Each structure stands twice: as structure tokens, then as C-alpha cells.
Amino acid sequence: VQLVESGGGLVQPGGSLRLSCAASGFTFSKYGMTWYRQPPGKEREFVAAFTSPDGSTFYADSVKGRFTISRDNAKNTVYLQMNNLKPEDTAVYYCHTPRLGSWGQGTQVTVSS
């Protein structure tokens, strides 16, 4: 099982980024996928989830209405569209498959002017 995140970077407050997580080594379409983040000096926290097979989505209250999780089963990829970014969104973002217990290496998102 391998998860590889990409798309992080430096963005100004109010800006947008789209993170991607490319998965391999398992039947992607059969597994729910989640995004977590770890702000500097803090614990890792839940951001968003896309369950399978029913396709329900869940979000942390802090990102609801600003972030959108989606997936492309043909590309074995899960995305996190992040809009109206705030400085408190600064963190390393990880994708995770709860049922397999796998984590990616993370991608840094920094929101700063």
C-alpha cells in the first residue's frame, strides 16, 4: 500500500490549493479515504473523509464550507480542494486509509501573507 500526497505550498490568506493523494497497492474504489493535518506543535487532527461505497462525506467543523473532498476511482486518487484558506490551516496534510492503517508522507501547506 502506498499513498503519495502532492499539491501543497505557500498561499496567501483567502487563496486556494488542491491537494492530491495517489494510491496504489490496493483496490482503491473499495476503501474510504480521509485527510488529516498536523499543525506545527499540535496533534494530528481529522479534516475530511469520503466513505465507500456509499460516497458519504464528512468534514471537521473548522473546514466545513471551505474544503471539499472528492475522489477519482479511475485514477486511484483522492483530492482535497481548499478554498478561502486561513493562517490556521497551516499544517502538514496527510491522506489515510482507516481500514488499512496506511498514511502518506504528507505535504506542507503554509498560509501566510
N, C-alpha and C positions, 0 to 999 in steps of 0.2 A: 504494500500500500504506500502510495506516495502522493503528497499534497504539496503543490508549489504555488505560493501566492505571488502576485505581482500587481503593479499599479500604484504603489504608494509614492509619496513625495512630499514636497513643501507646497502649501497652498495658502492663500490669504483668507482671512475670515470672510464667510459668505460664499466662498468658492465651492467647487465640486471636484470629486475624484470618483473613479470607478475602479474598484479592486476586482481582481480575478483570482480564482483558485482552480488550477488544473489538476485533475485527479487521475490516478492510474492504479492498476493492480487489483481492482475490484469492480463489481457490476454497479457502476455509479448510479444508474437510474433507480436502483432498489433501496438506496440509503438516503436518509435525511442528512442534511448538511447544515452546519452552523458557522457563524462568525463570532469570534471573541476578540477582545482587545485588552491590552495591558498598558495603562497609562504609566508614565515614569513614577517610580516609587510606590506604586499601588498594586493591588491584587488583580489578577486576570478577571475580566467580567464578561458576561454574556452580552452580545449585541443583537443578533438576529438568527432566526432558524427557518429552514424550509423543509418541512417534513415530507416523507414519502411513504406510501404512494399517493396520499390524498392531496398533496401540494399545499397544505396549510402553511401560513407564515406567522411568525411571532417576532416581536421586537421589544427591546428594552424601552422603558418609558423615556429615557433620555434621548433616544434617537427616533422615536415614533414620529412619522410625518416628514422626516428628513432623509432617512435611509430606506432603501428598497433592496431586498434580497431577491435574486432570481437565479434560474439555472438553465443550462442548455445541455440536455442529456446527450444530444448528438455529438457535442464537443467535450463531454465529461468535465464541464466547467460550471462553477458556481460564481456568481457575481455579487458585489455589494456596491450599489450606486449610492454615493454620499453627497447630499446637497446641503446648502446653507451651513457649511462647516463652521464650527466654533473652536476656539483655542482649547476648550476642554475635551475636544475629540482627539487631541494629540495622543498617540499611543502606537504601540506595535499591534497590528491586526493579524489574527490567525484564523485559518479555517480549520474545521474539526469535524470528524465523523464520530458521533457519540457511540454508535453501536460497535465500531471497530476500534475506538480509542485512539485514533490517529490524529496527529497535529501536523500542520505545515511549519515551515521555519519562520514565518512571519514577514510582514512588510511594514516599514515605518511610515506613518502618516504624521506630518507636522503641520499644524495650523497656526500661522503667525504672520503678522504684518511686518 
